[in-house]
């Protein structure tokens, strides 16, 4: 099936956690969709790994799929666990840290 989604089975149930593996000492990502309006990416963070402070041109919503992640948004620290979400506003500096190994779904709307 063609379409804007990629790297994900279509027309069948899927556990998103199974689509991105943990790798020692790394942050692993898998892009599911990306265009001028939206970006959808899965991430797996090993404990202690991070994405340093940066800002996005769009609102970025994260949903933790497994484990615990620490998100610093505009200087405020938030600890999220499985099932929790957070919107990081456009142009506000933020960082992500693997407090323990965790997986998340990131959706950025531009």
Gaussian input, Z-matrix of N, CA and C with variables (Angstrom, degrees):
# hf/3-21g

backbone

0 1
 N
 C     1     B1
 C     2     B2     1     A1
 N     3     B3     2     A2     1     D1
 C     4     B4     3     A3     2     D2
 C     5     B5     4     A4     3     D3
 N     6     B6     5     A5     4     D4
 C     7     B7     6     A6     5     D5
 C     8     B8     7     A7     6     D6
 N     9     B9     8     A8     7     D7
 C    10    B10     9     A9     8     D8
 C    11    B11    10    A10     9     D9
 N    12    B12    11    A11    10    D10
 C    13    B13    12    A12    11    D11
 C    14    B14    13    A13    12    D12
 N    15    B15    14    A14    13    D13
 C    16    B16    15    A15    14    D14
 C    17    B17    16    A16    15    D15
 N    18    B18    17    A17    16    D16
 C    19    B19    18    A18    17    D17
 C    20    B20    19    A19    18    D18
 N    21    B21    20    A20    19    D19
 C    22    B22    21    A21    20    D20
 C    23    B23    22    A22    21    D21
 N    24    B24    23    A23    22    D22
 C    25    B25    24    A24    23    D23
 C    26    B26    25    A25    24    D24
 N    27    B27    26    A26    25    D25
 C    28    B28    27    A27    26    D26
 C    29    B29    28    A28    27    D27
 N    30    B30    29    A29    28    D28
 C    31    B31    30    A30    29    D29
 C    32    B32    31    A31    30    D30
 N    33    B33    32    A32    31    D31
 C    34    B34    33    A33    32    D32
 C    35    B35    34    A34    33    D33
 N    36    B36    35    A35    34    D34
 C    37    B37    36    A36    35    D35
 C    38    B38    37    A37    36    D36
 N    39    B39    38    A38    37    D37
 C    40    B40    39    A39    38    D38
 C    41    B41    40    A40    39    D39
 N    42    B42    41    A41    40    D40
 C    43    B43    42    A42    41    D41
 C    44    B44    43    A43    42    D42
 N    45    B45    44    A44    43    D43
 C    46    B46    45    A45    44    D44
 C    47    B47    46    A46    45    D45
 N    48    B48    47    A47    46    D46
 C    49    B49    48    A48    47    D47
 C    50    B50    49    A49    48    D48
 N    51    B51    50    A50    49    D49
 C    52    B52    51    A51    50    D50
 C    53    B53    52    A52    51    D51
 N    54    B54    53    A53    52    D52
 C    55    B55    54    A54    53    D53
 C    56    B56    55    A55    54    D54
 N    57    B57    56    A56    55    D55
 C    58    B58    57    A57    56    D56
 C    59    B59    58    A58    57    D57
 N    60    B60    59    A59    58    D58
 C    61    B61    60    A60    59    D59
 C    62    B62    61    A61    60    D60
 N    63    B63    62    A62    61    D61
 C    64    B64    63    A63    62    D62
 C    65    B65    64    A64    63    D63
 N    66    B66    65    A65    64    D64
 C    67    B67    66    A66    65    D65
 C    68    B68    67    A67    66    D66
 N    69    B69    68    A68    67    D67
 C    70    B70    69    A69    68    D68
 C    71    B71    70    A70    69    D69
 N    72    B72    71    A71    70    D70
 C    73    B73    72    A72    71    D71
 C    74    B74    73    A73    72    D72
 N    75    B75    74    A74    73    D73
 C    76    B76    75    A75    74    D74
 C    77    B77    76    A76    75    D75
 N    78    B78    77    A77    76    D76
 C    79    B79    78    A78    77    D77
 C    80    B80    79    A79    78    D78
 N    81    B81    80    A80    79    D79
 C    82    B82    81    A81    80    D80
 C    83    B83    82    A82    81    D81
 N    84    B84    83    A83    82    D82
 C    85    B85    84    A84    83    D83
 C    86    B86    85    A85    84    D84
 N    87    B87    86    A86    85    D85
 C    88    B88    87    A87    86    D86
 C    89    B89    88    A88    87    D87
 N    90    B90    89    A89    88    D88
 C    91    B91    90    A90    89    D89
 C    92    B92    91    A91    90    D90
 N    93    B93    92    A92    91    D91
 C    94    B94    93    A93    92    D92
 C    95    B95    94    A94    93    D93
 N    96    B96    95    A95    94    D94
 C    97    B97    96    A96    95    D95
 C    98    B98    97    A97    96    D96
 N    99    B99    98    A98    97    D97
 C   100   B100    99    A99    98    D98
 C   101   B101   100   A100    99    D99
 N   102   B102   101   A101   100   D100
 C   103   B103   102   A102   101   D101
 C   104   B104   103   A103   102   D102
 N   105   B105   104   A104   103   D103
 C   106   B106   105   A105   104   D104
 C   107   B107   106   A106   105   D105
 N   108   B108   107   A107   106   D106
 C   109   B109   108   A108   107   D107
 C   110   B110   109   A109   108   D108
 N   111   B111   110   A110   109   D109
 C   112   B112   111   A111   110   D110
 C   113   B113   112   A112   111   D111
 N   114   B114   113   A113   112   D112
 C   115   B115   114   A114   113   D113
 C   116   B116   115   A115   114   D114
 N   117   B117   116   A116   115   D115
 C   118   B118   117   A117   116   D116
 C   119   B119   118   A118   117   D117
 N   120   B120   119   A119   118   D118
 C   121   B121   120   A120   119   D119
 C   122   B122   121   A121   120   D120
 N   123   B123   122   A122   121   D121
 C   124   B124   123   A123   122   D122
 C   125   B125   124   A124   123   D123
 N   126   B126   125   A125   124   D124
 C   127   B127   126   A126   125   D125
 C   128   B128   127   A127   126   D126
 N   129   B129   128   A128   127   D127
 C   130   B130   129   A129   128   D128
 C   131   B131   130   A130   129   D129
 N   132   B132   131   A131   130   D130
 C   133   B133   132   A132   131   D131
 C   134   B134   133   A133   132   D132
 N   135   B135   134   A134   133   D133
 C   136   B136   135   A135   134   D134
 C   137   B137   136   A136   135   D135
 N   138   B138   137   A137   136   D136
 C   139   B139   138   A138   137   D137
 C   140   B140   139   A139   138   D138
 N   141   B141   140   A140   139   D139
 C   142   B142   141   A141   140   D140
 C   143   B143   142   A142   141   D141
 N   144   B144   143   A143   142   D142
 C   145   B145   144   A144   143   D143
 C   146   B146   145   A145   144   D144
 N   147   B147   146   A146   145   D145
 C   148   B148   147   A147   146   D146
 C   149   B149   148   A148   147   D147
 N   150   B150   149   A149   148   D148
 C   151   B151   150   A150   149   D149
 C   152   B152   151   A151   150   D150
 N   153   B153   152   A152   151   D151
 C   154   B154   153   A153   152   D152
 C   155   B155   154   A154   153   D153
 N   156   B156   155   A155   154   D154
 C   157   B157   156   A156   155   D155
 C   158   B158   157   A157   156   D156
 N   159   B159   158   A158   157   D157
 C   160   B160   159   A159   158   D158
 C   161   B161   160   A160   159   D159
 N   162   B162   161   A161   160   D160
 C   163   B163   162   A162   161   D161
 C   164   B164   163   A163   162   D162
 N   165   B165   164   A164   163   D163
 C   166   B166   165   A165   164   D164
 C   167   B167   166   A166   165   D165
 N   168   B168   167   A167   166   D166
 C   169   B169   168   A168   167   D167
 C   170   B170   169   A169   168   D168
 N   171   B171   170   A170   169   D169
 C   172   B172   171   A171   170   D170
 C   173   B173   172   A172   171   D171
 N   174   B174   173   A173   172   D172
 C   175   B175   174   A174   173   D173
 C   176   B176   175   A175   174   D174
 N   177   B177   176   A176   175   D175
 C   178   B178   177   A177   176   D176
 C   179   B179   178   A178   177   D177
 N   180   B180   179   A179   178   D178
 C   181   B181   180   A180   179   D179
 C   182   B182   181   A181   180   D180
 N   183   B183   182   A182   181   D181
 C   184   B184   183   A183   182   D182
 C   185   B185   184   A184   183   D183
 N   186   B186   185   A185   184   D184
 C   187   B187   186   A186   185   D185
 C   188   B188   187   A187   186   D186
 N   189   B189   188   A188   187   D187
 C   190   B190   189   A189   188   D188
 C   191   B191   190   A190   189   D189
 N   192   B192   191   A191   190   D190
 C   193   B193   192   A192   191   D191
 C   194   B194   193   A193   192   D192
 N   195   B195   194   A194   193   D193
 C   196   B196   195   A195   194   D194
 C   197   B197   196   A196   195   D195
 N   198   B198   197   A197   196   D196
 C   199   B199   198   A198   197   D197
 C   200   B200   199   A199   198   D198
 N   201   B201   200   A200   199   D199
 C   202   B202   201   A201   200   D200
 C   203   B203   202   A202   201   D201
 N   204   B204   203   A203   202   D202
 C   205   B205   204   A204   203   D203
 C   206   B206   205   A205   204   D204
 N   207   B207   206   A206   205   D205
 C   208   B208   207   A207   206   D206
 C   209   B209   208   A208   207   D207
 N   210   B210   209   A209   208   D208
 C   211   B211   210   A210   209   D209
 C   212   B212   211   A211   210   D210
 N   213   B213   212   A212   211   D211
 C   214   B214   213   A213   212   D212
 C   215   B215   214   A214   213   D213
 N   216   B216   215   A215   214   D214
 C   217   B217   216   A216   215   D215
 C   218   B218   217   A217   216   D216
 N   219   B219   218   A218   217   D217
 C   220   B220   219   A219   218   D218
 C   221   B221   220   A220   219   D219
 N   222   B222   221   A221   220   D220
 C   223   B223   222   A222   221   D221
 C   224   B224   223   A223   222   D222
 N   225   B225   224   A224   223   D223
 C   226   B226   225   A225   224   D224
 C   227   B227   226   A226   225   D225
 N   228   B228   227   A227   226   D226
 C   229   B229   228   A228   227   D227
 C   230   B230   229   A229   228   D228
 N   231   B231   230   A230   229   D229
 C   232   B232   231   A231   230   D230
 C   233   B233   232   A232   231   D231
 N   234   B234   233   A233   232   D232
 C   235   B235   234   A234   233   D233
 C   236   B236   235   A235   234   D234
 N   237   B237   236   A236   235   D235
 C   238   B238   237   A237   236   D236
 C   239   B239   238   A238   237   D237
 N   240   B240   239   A239   238   D238
 C   241   B241   240   A240   239   D239
 C   242   B242   241   A241   240   D240
 N   243   B243   242   A242   241   D241
 C   244   B244   243   A243   242   D242
 C   245   B245   244   A244   243   D243
 N   246   B246   245   A245   244   D244
 C   247   B247   246   A246   245   D245
 C   248   B248   247   A247   246   D246
 N   249   B249   248   A248   247   D247
 C   250   B250   249   A249   248   D248
 C   251   B251   250   A250   249   D249
 N   252   B252   251   A251   250   D250
 C   253   B253   252   A252   251   D251
 C   254   B254   253   A253   252   D252
 N   255   B255   254   A254   253   D253
 C   256   B256   255   A255   254   D254
 C   257   B257   256   A256   255   D255
 N   258   B258   257   A257   256   D256
 C   259   B259   258   A258   257   D257
 C   260   B260   259   A259   258   D258
 N   261   B261   260   A260   259   D259
 C   262   B262   261   A261   260   D260
 C   263   B263   262   A262   261   D261
 N   264   B264   263   A263   262   D262
 C   265   B265   264   A264   263   D263
 C   266   B266   265   A265   264   D264
 N   267   B267   266   A266   265   D265
 C   268   B268   267   A267   266   D266
 C   269   B269   268   A268   267   D267
 N   270   B270   269   A269   268   D268
 C   271   B271   270   A270   269   D269
 C   272   B272   271   A271   270   D270
 N   273   B273   272   A272   271   D271
 C   274   B274   273   A273   272   D272
 C   275   B275   274   A274   273   D273
 N   276   B276   275   A275   274   D274
 C   277   B277   276   A276   275   D275
 C   278   B278   277   A277   276   D276
 N   279   B279   278   A278   277   D277
 C   280   B280   279   A279   278   D278
 C   281   B281   280   A280   279   D279
 N   282   B282   281   A281   280   D280
 C   283   B283   282   A282   281   D281
 C   284   B284   283   A283   282   D282
 N   285   B285   284   A284   283   D283
 C   286   B286   285   A285   284   D284
 C   287   B287   286   A286   285   D285
 N   288   B288   287   A287   286   D286
 C   289   B289   288   A288   287   D287
 C   290   B290   289   A289   288   D288
 N   291   B291   290   A290   289   D289
 C   292   B292   291   A291   290   D290
 C   293   B293   292   A292   291   D291
 N   294   B294   293   A293   292   D292
 C   295   B295   294   A294   293   D293
 C   296   B296   295   A295   294   D294
 N   297   B297   296   A296   295   D295
 C   298   B298   297   A297   296   D296
 C   299   B299   298   A298   297   D297
 N   300   B300   299   A299   298   D298
 C   301   B301   300   A300   299   D299
 C   302   B302   301   A301   300   D300
 N   303   B303   302   A302   301   D301
 C   304   B304   303   A303   302   D302
 C   305   B305   304   A304   303   D303
 N   306   B306   305   A305   304   D304
 C   307   B307   306   A306   305   D305
 C   308   B308   307   A307   306   D306
 N   309   B309   308   A308   307   D307
 C   310   B310   309   A309   308   D308
 C   311   B311   310   A310   309   D309
 N   312   B312   311   A311   310   D310
 C   313   B313   312   A312   311   D311
 C   314   B314   313   A313   312   D312
 N   315   B315   314   A314   313   D313
 C   316   B316   315   A315   314   D314
 C   317   B317   316   A316   315   D315
 N   318   B318   317   A317   316   D316
 C   319   B319   318   A318   317   D317
 C   320   B320   319   A319   318   D318
 N   321   B321   320   A320   319   D319
 C   322   B322   321   A321   320   D320
 C   323   B323   322   A322   321   D321
 N   324   B324   323   A323   322   D322
 C   325   B325   324   A324   323   D323
 C   326   B326   325   A325   324   D324
 N   327   B327   326   A326   325   D325
 C   328   B328   327   A327   326   D326
 C   329   B329   328   A328   327   D327

   B1=1.4612
   B2=1.5254
   B3=1.2888
   B4=1.4574
   B5=1.5259
   B6=1.3051
   B7=1.4521
   B8=1.5141
   B9=1.3280
   B10=1.4609
   B11=1.5351
   B12=1.3377
   B13=1.4658
   B14=1.5288
   B15=1.3482
   B16=1.4624
   B17=1.5240
   B18=1.3171
   B19=1.4606
   B20=1.5235
   B21=1.3449
   B22=1.4529
   B23=1.5340
   B24=1.3397
   B25=1.4695
   B26=1.5321
   B27=1.3173
   B28=1.4736
   B29=1.5193
   B30=1.3121
   B31=1.4500
   B32=1.5160
   B33=1.3485
   B34=1.4572
   B35=1.5311
   B36=1.3291
   B37=1.4659
   B38=1.5307
   B39=1.3225
   B40=1.4637
   B41=1.5310
   B42=1.3083
   B43=1.4617
   B44=1.5260
   B45=1.3215
   B46=1.4608
   B47=1.5243
   B48=1.3270
   B49=1.4642
   B50=1.5264
   B51=1.3174
   B52=1.4683
   B53=1.5245
   B54=1.3163
   B55=1.4680
   B56=1.5272
   B57=1.3299
   B58=1.4645
   B59=1.5352
   B60=1.3511
   B61=1.4667
   B62=1.5266
   B63=1.3099
   B64=1.4634
   B65=1.5219
   B66=1.3427
   B67=1.4635
   B68=1.5190
   B69=1.3156
   B70=1.4517
   B71=1.5277
   B72=1.3409
   B73=1.4593
   B74=1.5143
   B75=1.3429
   B76=1.4578
   B77=1.5264
   B78=1.3232
   B79=1.4559
   B80=1.5221
   B81=1.3215
   B82=1.4632
   B83=1.5281
   B84=1.3409
   B85=1.4663
   B86=1.5211
   B87=1.3229
   B88=1.4675
   B89=1.5305
   B90=1.3202
   B91=1.4616
   B92=1.5250
   B93=1.3290
   B94=1.4614
   B95=1.5298
   B96=1.3287
   B97=1.4741
   B98=1.5211
   B99=1.3336
   B100=1.4544
   B101=1.5188
   B102=1.3269
   B103=1.4612
   B104=1.5239
   B105=1.3087
   B106=1.4683
   B107=1.5302
   B108=1.3267
   B109=1.4621
   B110=1.5212
   B111=1.3252
   B112=1.4680
   B113=1.5235
   B114=1.3260
   B115=1.4594
   B116=1.5268
   B117=1.3342
   B118=1.4581
   B119=1.5261
   B120=1.3451
   B121=1.4594
   B122=1.5181
   B123=1.3304
   B124=1.4492
   B125=1.5246
   B126=1.3272
   B127=1.4586
   B128=1.5190
   B129=1.3349
   B130=1.4615
   B131=1.5255
   B132=1.3281
   B133=1.4617
   B134=1.5202
   B135=1.3070
   B136=1.4593
   B137=1.5314
   B138=1.3180
   B139=1.4594
   B140=1.5281
   B141=1.3359
   B142=1.4586
   B143=1.5130
   B144=1.3262
   B145=1.4728
   B146=1.5259
   B147=1.3386
   B148=1.4615
   B149=1.5198
   B150=1.3163
   B151=1.4607
   B152=1.5186
   B153=1.3265
   B154=1.4621
   B155=1.5255
   B156=1.2981
   B157=1.4671
   B158=1.5229
   B159=1.3206
   B160=1.4585
   B161=1.5282
   B162=1.3171
   B163=1.4627
   B164=1.5206
   B165=1.3176
   B166=1.4599
   B167=1.5201
   B168=1.3141
   B169=1.4584
   B170=1.5193
   B171=1.3299
   B172=1.4599
   B173=1.5112
   B174=1.3310
   B175=1.4611
   B176=1.5242
   B177=1.3346
   B178=1.4545
   B179=1.5293
   B180=1.3242
   B181=1.4594
   B182=1.5207
   B183=1.3392
   B184=1.4527
   B185=1.5263
   B186=1.3215
   B187=1.4570
   B188=1.5161
   B189=1.3220
   B190=1.4568
   B191=1.5272
   B192=1.3176
   B193=1.4570
   B194=1.5289
   B195=1.3440
   B196=1.4695
   B197=1.5184
   B198=1.3287
   B199=1.4545
   B200=1.5232
   B201=1.3412
   B202=1.4622
   B203=1.5195
   B204=1.3288
   B205=1.4578
   B206=1.5152
   B207=1.3148
   B208=1.4677
   B209=1.5213
   B210=1.3182
   B211=1.4571
   B212=1.5179
   B213=1.3222
   B214=1.4589
   B215=1.5191
   B216=1.3179
   B217=1.4673
   B218=1.5246
   B219=1.3224
   B220=1.4558
   B221=1.5155
   B222=1.3432
   B223=1.4557
   B224=1.5263
   B225=1.3267
   B226=1.4644
   B227=1.5190
   B228=1.3318
   B229=1.4637
   B230=1.5244
   B231=1.3403
   B232=1.4650
   B233=1.5258
   B234=1.3271
   B235=1.4609
   B236=1.5205
   B237=1.3330
   B238=1.4600
   B239=1.5211
   B240=1.3330
   B241=1.4502
   B242=1.5260
   B243=1.3175
   B244=1.4680
   B245=1.5245
   B246=1.3423
   B247=1.4565
   B248=1.5146
   B249=1.3203
   B250=1.4687
   B251=1.5260
   B252=1.3333
   B253=1.4671
   B254=1.5187
   B255=1.3192
   B256=1.4580
   B257=1.5216
   B258=1.3376
   B259=1.4662
   B260=1.5247
   B261=1.3265
   B262=1.4565
   B263=1.5280
   B264=1.3367
   B265=1.4623
   B266=1.5340
   B267=1.3166
   B268=1.4647
   B269=1.5220
   B270=1.3155
   B271=1.4596
   B272=1.5367
   B273=1.3325
   B274=1.4651
   B275=1.5306
   B276=1.3380
   B277=1.4627
   B278=1.5301
   B279=1.3353
   B280=1.4581
   B281=1.5247
   B282=1.3334
   B283=1.4607
   B284=1.5214
   B285=1.3404
   B286=1.4656
   B287=1.5211
   B288=1.3493
   B289=1.4550
   B290=1.5286
   B291=1.3109
   B292=1.4584
   B293=1.5209
   B294=1.3233
   B295=1.4588
   B296=1.5364
   B297=1.3162
   B298=1.4541
   B299=1.5154
   B300=1.3176
   B301=1.4701
   B302=1.5260
   B303=1.3377
   B304=1.4590
   B305=1.5159
   B306=1.3325
   B307=1.4672
   B308=1.5112
   B309=1.3282
   B310=1.4656
   B311=1.5071
   B312=1.3172
   B313=1.4672
   B314=1.5219
   B315=1.3225
   B316=1.4638
   B317=1.5243
   B318=1.3386
   B319=1.4613
   B320=1.5238
   B321=1.3228
   B322=1.4588
   B323=1.5289
   B324=1.3377
   B325=1.4605
   B326=1.5214
   B327=1.3346
   B328=1.4710
   B329=1.5093
   A1=109.67
   A2=115.81
   A3=121.34
   A4=109.70
   A5=116.64
   A6=121.38
   A7=111.05
   A8=116.79
   A9=120.88
   A10=114.37
   A11=118.19
   A12=120.54
   A13=109.15
   A14=116.15
   A15=121.25
   A16=108.91
   A17=116.31
   A18=122.79
   A19=113.96
   A20=115.96
   A21=121.17
   A22=107.91
   A23=117.27
   A24=118.81
   A25=110.51
   A26=115.54
   A27=120.67
   A28=109.40
   A29=115.58
   A30=121.12
   A31=114.09
   A32=116.98
   A33=120.09
   A34=109.47
   A35=117.25
   A36=120.16
   A37=111.01
   A38=115.98
   A39=121.16
   A40=108.82
   A41=116.02
   A42=121.69
   A43=106.12
   A44=117.31
   A45=121.13
   A46=112.63
   A47=116.98
   A48=120.39
   A49=112.02
   A50=116.44
   A51=120.22
   A52=113.22
   A53=117.97
   A54=121.09
   A55=114.26
   A56=117.16
   A57=119.85
   A58=108.12
   A59=116.96
   A60=120.30
   A61=112.25
   A62=116.07
   A63=120.37
   A64=107.81
   A65=115.99
   A66=121.51
   A67=107.47
   A68=116.11
   A69=121.58
   A70=111.66
   A71=115.19
   A72=121.43
   A73=115.24
   A74=118.08
   A75=119.78
   A76=113.11
   A77=113.26
   A78=122.57
   A79=104.97
   A80=116.45
   A81=121.46
   A82=108.14
   A83=116.40
   A84=119.57
   A85=110.68
   A86=114.35
   A87=121.48
   A88=106.91
   A89=116.56
   A90=122.03
   A91=109.75
   A92=115.54
   A93=121.09
   A94=111.94
   A95=117.07
   A96=121.66
   A97=108.20
   A98=115.84
   A99=119.38
   A100=109.43
   A101=114.98
   A102=121.43
   A103=108.38
   A104=117.79
   A105=120.38
   A106=112.89
   A107=117.93
   A108=121.55
   A109=114.12
   A110=116.94
   A111=120.58
   A112=111.12
   A113=114.99
   A114=122.06
   A115=106.77
   A116=117.01
   A117=122.15
   A118=107.19
   A119=116.51
   A120=121.28
   A121=110.47
   A122=115.96
   A123=122.37
   A124=108.72
   A125=117.06
   A126=122.11
   A127=110.29
   A128=116.08
   A129=123.45
   A130=107.01
   A131=116.99
   A132=123.38
   A133=109.35
   A134=117.26
   A135=120.05
   A136=107.42
   A137=116.38
   A138=121.00
   A139=109.47
   A140=115.48
   A141=120.94
   A142=115.36
   A143=117.70
   A144=120.30
   A145=109.22
   A146=116.12
   A147=118.99
   A148=112.48
   A149=113.98
   A150=122.81
   A151=103.98
   A152=116.07
   A153=120.76
   A154=111.99
   A155=115.05
   A156=122.67
   A157=111.52
   A158=114.69
   A159=122.81
   A160=107.16
   A161=117.38
   A162=122.12
   A163=108.33
   A164=115.74
   A165=122.00
   A166=109.46
   A167=115.75
   A168=120.85
   A169=113.45
   A170=116.73
   A171=120.66
   A172=110.77
   A173=116.23
   A174=120.47
   A175=107.93
   A176=116.80
   A177=122.38
   A178=109.76
   A179=116.57
   A180=120.68
   A181=109.08
   A182=116.44
   A183=121.51
   A184=108.70
   A185=115.03
   A186=122.45
   A187=106.75
   A188=116.77
   A189=121.26
   A190=108.60
   A191=115.81
   A192=122.46
   A193=112.27
   A194=115.36
   A195=120.20
   A196=107.82
   A197=118.15
   A198=121.92
   A199=113.00
   A200=115.37
   A201=122.53
   A202=110.45
   A203=115.89
   A204=121.57
   A205=110.99
   A206=115.30
   A207=121.03
   A208=108.40
   A209=115.75
   A210=123.16
   A211=108.63
   A212=116.30
   A213=120.93
   A214=107.09
   A215=115.77
   A216=121.73
   A217=108.39
   A218=116.53
   A219=120.30
   A220=112.58
   A221=117.40
   A222=122.10
   A223=115.02
   A224=118.06
   A225=122.06
   A226=109.86
   A227=116.26
   A228=121.84
   A229=110.38
   A230=115.52
   A231=122.98
   A232=107.81
   A233=116.82
   A234=121.42
   A235=107.65
   A236=116.40
   A237=121.76
   A238=110.22
   A239=115.00
   A240=121.85
   A241=108.90
   A242=115.32
   A243=122.11
   A244=111.80
   A245=114.40
   A246=121.60
   A247=114.53
   A248=118.32
   A249=120.71
   A250=111.05
   A251=115.03
   A252=121.88
   A253=110.23
   A254=114.82
   A255=122.34
   A256=107.83
   A257=116.49
   A258=120.71
   A259=108.15
   A260=114.75
   A261=121.88
   A262=106.21
   A263=117.06
   A264=120.18
   A265=113.44
   A266=115.00
   A267=121.61
   A268=110.25
   A269=114.82
   A270=124.65
   A271=114.27
   A272=118.59
   A273=121.99
   A274=107.49
   A275=118.02
   A276=119.93
   A277=111.47
   A278=115.41
   A279=120.53
   A280=110.10
   A281=115.28
   A282=122.40
   A283=108.09
   A284=116.01
   A285=121.95
   A286=108.09
   A287=116.06
   A288=121.69
   A289=110.28
   A290=116.27
   A291=121.61
   A292=111.14
   A293=116.47
   A294=120.40
   A295=109.42
   A296=115.02
   A297=123.77
   A298=103.89
   A299=118.75
   A300=116.70
   A301=107.63
   A302=114.77
   A303=118.77
   A304=111.03
   A305=113.99
   A306=121.26
   A307=108.66
   A308=114.63
   A309=119.85
   A310=111.05
   A311=114.55
   A312=123.12
   A313=106.06
   A314=116.30
   A315=122.62
   A316=109.06
   A317=115.46
   A318=121.56
   A319=107.66
   A320=116.99
   A321=121.74
   A322=107.34
   A323=114.69
   A324=121.19
   A325=107.81
   A326=115.90
   A327=121.59
   A328=111.42
   D1=129.60
   D2=175.74
   D3=-83.06
   D4=166.60
   D5=177.50
   D6=146.57
   D7=178.62
   D8=-175.28
   D9=-74.46
   D10=-18.39
   D11=178.59
   D12=-84.42
   D13=142.12
   D14=178.80
   D15=-142.08
   D16=165.88
   D17=176.12
   D18=59.82
   D19=28.85
   D20=179.42
   D21=-150.99
   D22=138.33
   D23=176.96
   D24=-61.19
   D25=144.06
   D26=179.22
   D27=-114.32
   D28=143.14
   D29=176.17
   D30=77.17
   D31=16.25
   D32=178.19
   D33=-150.63
   D34=151.79
   D35=178.80
   D36=-62.78
   D37=147.96
   D38=179.33
   D39=-147.31
   D40=143.04
   D41=172.05
   D42=-94.50
   D43=111.70
   D44=-175.82
   D45=-56.41
   D46=-30.67
   D47=-179.81
   D48=-61.43
   D49=-27.06
   D50=-178.69
   D51=-78.92
   D52=-11.09
   D53=-174.19
   D54=-88.95
   D55=-8.90
   D56=-179.75
   D57=-137.74
   D58=119.29
   D59=-175.98
   D60=-87.10
   D61=155.94
   D62=168.31
   D63=-77.98
   D64=144.55
   D65=173.74
   D66=-137.62
   D67=126.89
   D68=-175.80
   D69=-52.34
   D70=130.22
   D71=176.39
   D72=73.69
   D73=15.73
   D74=-174.89
   D75=-137.56
   D76=162.13
   D77=164.27
   D78=-107.29
   D79=123.21
   D80=-178.54
   D81=-108.36
   D82=138.16
   D83=178.29
   D84=-130.30
   D85=156.04
   D86=177.29
   D87=-141.94
   D88=114.27
   D89=-179.21
   D90=-78.68
   D91=129.26
   D92=178.54
   D93=-103.37
   D94=-28.72
   D95=176.83
   D96=-160.50
   D97=144.13
   D98=177.20
   D99=-158.52
   D100=122.02
   D101=173.37
   D102=-153.15
   D103=-168.10
   D104=-175.43
   D105=-71.85
   D106=-10.92
   D107=-177.09
   D108=-107.09
   D109=-31.17
   D110=-174.00
   D111=-152.03
   D112=150.65
   D113=173.11
   D114=-134.70
   D115=130.54
   D116=179.67
   D117=-126.35
   D118=120.42
   D119=-174.55
   D120=-140.11
   D121=138.47
   D122=172.39
   D123=-94.85
   D124=144.40
   D125=177.88
   D126=-132.78
   D127=146.16
   D128=170.24
   D129=-126.28
   D130=120.70
   D131=-179.89
   D132=-108.52
   D133=127.98
   D134=169.07
   D135=-75.20
   D136=155.47
   D137=177.71
   D138=-54.98
   D139=130.72
   D140=178.16
   D141=87.69
   D142=-8.44
   D143=178.26
   D144=-86.34
   D145=156.25
   D146=-175.86
   D147=-151.54
   D148=162.98
   D149=165.76
   D150=-113.17
   D151=117.65
   D152=-173.96
   D153=-68.02
   D154=170.06
   D155=-175.20
   D156=-56.18
   D157=130.21
   D158=178.94
   D159=-157.26
   D160=175.17
   D161=176.90
   D162=-130.14
   D163=154.37
   D164=-179.12
   D165=-115.70
   D166=152.62
   D167=177.07
   D168=-79.26
   D169=-5.32
   D170=179.51
   D171=-133.89
   D172=167.99
   D173=173.93
   D174=-69.44
   D175=130.95
   D176=-175.81
   D177=-115.18
   D178=115.42
   D179=178.50
   D180=-104.09
   D181=126.55
   D182=175.49
   D183=-108.63
   D184=144.43
   D185=171.95
   D186=-129.27
   D187=121.35
   D188=179.42
   D189=-77.66
   D190=124.85
   D191=-178.08
   D192=-94.57
   D193=-24.10
   D194=-174.73
   D195=-166.63
   D196=140.70
   D197=174.65
   D198=81.66
   D199=-156.95
   D200=-176.13
   D201=-135.23
   D202=127.75
   D203=177.57
   D204=-122.73
   D205=151.44
   D206=177.61
   D207=-112.44
   D208=127.10
   D209=-176.55
   D210=-120.21
   D211=124.98
   D212=176.41
   D213=-107.82
   D214=119.06
   D215=-176.01
   D216=-124.74
   D217=114.46
   D218=-179.50
   D219=56.33
   D220=33.12
   D221=178.49
   D222=89.88
   D223=-8.84
   D224=178.69
   D225=-97.99
   D226=131.35
   D227=-177.75
   D228=-94.89
   D229=133.19
   D230=177.32
   D231=-127.59
   D232=132.40
   D233=175.18
   D234=-107.44
   D235=121.36
   D236=-177.57
   D237=-115.79
   D238=144.66
   D239=176.73
   D240=-121.20
   D241=176.77
   D242=-175.88
   D243=-46.37
   D244=129.04
   D245=177.32
   D246=91.30
   D247=-11.56
   D248=-179.50
   D249=-91.18
   D250=149.50
   D251=-179.81
   D252=-128.64
   D253=160.36
   D254=179.37
   D255=-151.30
   D256=136.15
   D257=173.95
   D258=-101.03
   D259=123.77
   D260=176.27
   D261=-100.82
   D262=112.01
   D263=-173.63
   D264=-62.40
   D265=149.97
   D266=176.88
   D267=-54.75
   D268=141.54
   D269=174.61
   D270=65.60
   D271=10.42
   D272=174.47
   D273=-100.55
   D274=123.86
   D275=-178.76
   D276=-58.31
   D277=137.92
   D278=178.90
   D279=-148.90
   D280=160.29
   D281=179.05
   D282=-143.25
   D283=157.50
   D284=-179.06
   D285=-130.28
   D286=135.29
   D287=-177.15
   D288=-135.43
   D289=136.17
   D290=177.60
   D291=-80.49
   D292=89.55
   D293=178.53
   D294=-60.81
   D295=-36.76
   D296=164.70
   D297=-140.92
   D298=174.44
   D299=179.78
   D300=-63.16
   D301=137.47
   D302=-179.31
   D303=-153.01
   D304=160.51
   D305=176.37
   D306=-123.45
   D307=146.01
   D308=-179.71
   D309=-144.20
   D310=157.08
   D311=172.29
   D312=-108.24
   D313=126.47
   D314=178.32
   D315=-111.88
   D316=125.14
   D317=174.61
   D318=-120.76
   D319=119.08
   D320=178.00
   D321=-111.29
   D322=126.48
   D323=178.32
   D324=-110.44
   D325=122.29
   D326=-177.12
   D327=-97.61

